[in-house]
Amino acid sequence: MNTPAKPALRPADPRFSSGPTKKRPGWTADALKDAPLGRSHRAKPGKAKLKEAIDRTRAVLGVPADFKIGIVPASDTGAIEMAMWSMLGAKPVDIFAWESFGEEWVTDAKQLKLDFKAHTASYGALPNLAAARKDADIIFTQNGTTSGVKVPNFDWIAADRDGITINDATSAVFAQAIDWSKCDVTTFSWQKVLGGEGAHGMLILSPRAIARLESYTPDRPLPKIFRLTKKGKVDLEIFEGATINTPSLLATEDYIDALKWAESLGGLEALQARANANAKVLVDWVAKTDWVDFLATDPATRSNTSVCLKVVDARVTGLSEEAQAEFAKKLAALLEKEGVGLDMGSYRSAPPGLRIWCGGTIEASDVAALTPWIEWAFATLVAELPA
């Protein structure tokens, strides 16, 4: 049995996790030195830091001035569920789900006993977005972190819609364009594209979303962490640096550092360009590599952040489903063992394969150095298969 030679060049940084993602280039703990540790988040220094995080988010993303931005508990999941629990029920709901997290929002809709339609597709494809009803509320995932499939545009959302739209943008924000005129609720978390720390969510509300909050009172109990209104009006303090529960000022400082780095690059366009460049390395590699392909079937829907790959070589696809899954696990494990690609296995409920994060904090040179190692690992494992 011939063992292929290992590549000579290694990625300078092997971290390709899809969340928490790699921190910005050059990051050290010294970036946190100005965090007001041991202070109340309601004291002036703490509240100022939270307000700074909100203001810098608005500036980098180009969020319209009449939209509200708040820091909320429980990461992106908390932000989505806060919106669902607080706003939905006034109208029927269309949920577009094509991967793990979208399926969770369908489960939540069942828990809430909403009048909803679930528009679904298997991993690698999008559901029929044209089925979105003008008179219904809409929930969708802009970029499927576990499938590597994104919405190609926002044209399918009616400009004169009656309902509100909820966009789970956690692995799209800072890397893909967002049409703010089509998104009434937009959510994300710090640990995705900018490599921040976990547990904090961001909730961005349009004037239409605020109007919904102030005109509709859901017939269900609302836990404290979901309450966005006081006496029938939106609680504006949440969107000015006050938070519903205690945030981490250390994590806040880290997020501010990431935003400052983004500003130093040139802002949103520069971040998007970095993600596109990283993803293009994989596009070019897949085009010349016959045993691998994208999980996303349509090039227009391929993610530029959470890039999901599948093995299409007959020596592997001819195996049982269990054996194919085991091969993919071994592939990711071998790359991790060599220290060249960490946390690259596909999501636990997704088809077996690799998932490579290509957001703006990743260097294209590291992606380029990774691909020969993937080829080496594949050749090594294929050589071990029974004849």
Salt bridges, closest charged atoms under 4 A:
ASP13 OD2 - ARG15 NH2 2.71
ASP30 OD2 - LYS33 NZ 3.97
GLU52 OE2 - ARG56 NE 2.77
ASP55 OD2 - LYS51 NZ 2.94
ASP94 OD1 - HIS119 NE2 2.94
ASP94 OD1 - ARG133 NH2 2.95
ASP137 OD2 - ARG212 NH1 2.86
ASP160 OD2 - LYS134 NZ 2.94
ASP184 OD2 - ARG161 NH2 3.19
ASP184 OD2 - ARG208 NH1 2.76
GLU197 OE2 - LYS23 NZ 2.81
GLU214 OE1 - LYS233 NZ 3.93
ASP235 OD2 - LYS230 NZ 3.90
GLU253 OE1 - LYS49 NZ 3.00
ASP254 OD2 - LYS23 NZ 2.55
ASP257 OD2 - ARG24 NE 2.70
GLU263 OE1 - ARG56 NH1 2.61
ASP284 OD2 - LYS280 NZ 2.78
ASP313 OD1 - ARG315 NE 2.86
GLU338 OE2 - LYS6 NZ 3.01
GLU363 OE1 - ARG274 NH2 3.18
